[in-house]
Amino acid sequence: MEGRLSVSPSREYLKQKVENVIAVCNTITTQVSEGTLPMLTPELLYTYDPQVLEKLPVREDVMPGELRTPFSSYRQRVSRCASRGCFLSAWAIVRVA
């Protein structure tokens, strides 16, 4: 990509994300062609995550390059729901615990 695509402000996020993914793919392609691609491991995949999210706004709870623990985002939604008096919150808290 030459970076000349003009998009509306509402599409700017998607454009940036696509450019980031292409950059990571180009890095992988270069490593494959040079024979320097490391063994595929979860740790290697974690290193790509910050690159994919570069220059993008991320939520407070997003930690690029870190694996979420099981149900971590689910628990946050439950606690937000519980604080708002959601009728399903009691069921959800029991299911998570």
N, C-alpha and C positions, 0 to 999 in steps of 0.2 A: 504494500500500500504506500502511496505517496503522501498521504495526509491532506489531500485536497478536497475531500468530501465535505460539503456544506450541509449541515443538518439543523433542524429547529432546536431551540434550547431544550425542549422536552425529550429529544432524542440524543442529546449530547452524552448522557450517561451510557447509553447503549453503544454509541460510537466508541467511546473511550474503552469500554469493556472489550469490545471486539478487537480494537487495536492492541490491547494488553494481551489477549489470548493469542493473537497472531504473533506478537513478539516472543511469547513463551514457546510457541510452536517453532518459530524460526531458530530459537536457541537450541531446542531439542534436535531439530534437523541438522544444524551445524555440528552438534556433538555426535550425532549418529554418523555423519559423513566423515568426521575426523577420527571416529573410533574412540571418543572420550566420554560417551554417555555412561554415567555411573549405573550401577545395578538399580533396577526399579525397586524402591522401598517406600514405605509410608513417609519416611523422613524426607526423601527426595521430592515426593509429591507436596509435602508441606512447604518446601522451599519455593514452589511455583505459586502458591496461594498469594503471598504478598505481591508478587509480580502481576498477577491477574487483577488485584485490587488497587494497584498503584494509580494515584491521581483520582481515585473514586471516593466519594463520601461513604463512610461506613458507620453503622450504628455503634453506640458505646460498648455494647456487649460483644462485638466482633473483634476477635484477636487473630489477625492474619498469621497463617502458618501454624496455628495451634488447633489440635483436634478437640472438638467438643466432647464432653463426657456424655454418656447416655442420658437422655432426657434433660440436659442442662437448659436448652431453650424452652422445653416444655414446662419445666419448673418455673421459669421466669414468667411465662404466660399465665400459669396458674396463680402465682402470687399477685400479678397485676389484676387478674380476674377477681381474685378473692378480695382485694382491696376495693374493688368497685361493687362488691356485693353480688357477684354472679351466682345464680342458683346452682350451677354445675361445679362450683369451686370445691365444695366439700367432697364430691365424688372424685374429682380430679386429684385432689391432695391425697386421698386414700389410695388411688391407683398409683401415684408416683412413689409414695412411701413404701 
